[in-house]
Amino acid sequence: MKTLTPSPSLPVLILAATLGAFVATSPMAGLVTPPFNVYDSNADGVISLEEFQAQGGLVKSFHDSDMNRDLSLSEEELANASASTDRIMSTQYVDDAWITAKVKTMLLKNDIVKGLSVNVETRKGLVQLSGWVDHASQIDQAERIARSVDGVKSVRNDLLLDKRSRS
């Protein structure tokens, strides 16, 4: 006799699909470090902090990779610093995608909000809610749900009441 294993719940599937789609289309996908001479804008053979930042590098990555502490990066140090910047930035994108997916899942599971018409976007822990709802109570409930998710720093609630509905 065959035994059936339970399939994942809808919220889990939504969460997985959202994370997968976000990571696949993330600006971090397929990053390649530009050649050394692109960073070395003054052609002095080393990369300064200003040159590194001009190419999107992070201060922390620069200092962590400056092994000889001469406040400049060699080609090897640049490779390490670029990899460090990529790791830090991709972690932020994944964190934001996780928060978005978690908020959306909780909104979908909530009987009051019924999150299908609520758009959720997250950037650096700031969650923005937008869209239309039928009742004024749904606006407050959606914000409470978003604020309850770990990692949410603040919520911008741009939900609007659909005037065709009765509040």
Sequence and secondary structure as in RCSB ss.txt:
>XXXX:A:sequence
MKTLTPSPSLPVLILAATLGAFVATSPMAGLVTPPFNVYDSNADGVISLEEFQAQGGLVKSFHDSDMNRDLSLSE
EELANASASTDRIMSTQYVDDAWITAKVKTMLLKNDIVKGLSVNVETRKGLVQLSGWVDHASQIDQAERIARSVD
GVKSVRNDLLLDKRSRS
>XXXX:A:secstr
         HHHHHHHHHHHHHHHHSTTTT     HHHH TT SSSB HHHHHHTT  HHHHHHH TT SSSB H
HHHHHHHHHHHHHHHHHHHHHHHHHHHHHHHHHH TTT GGGEEEEEETTEEEEEEEESSHHHHHHHHHHHHTST
T  EEEEEEEE TTS  
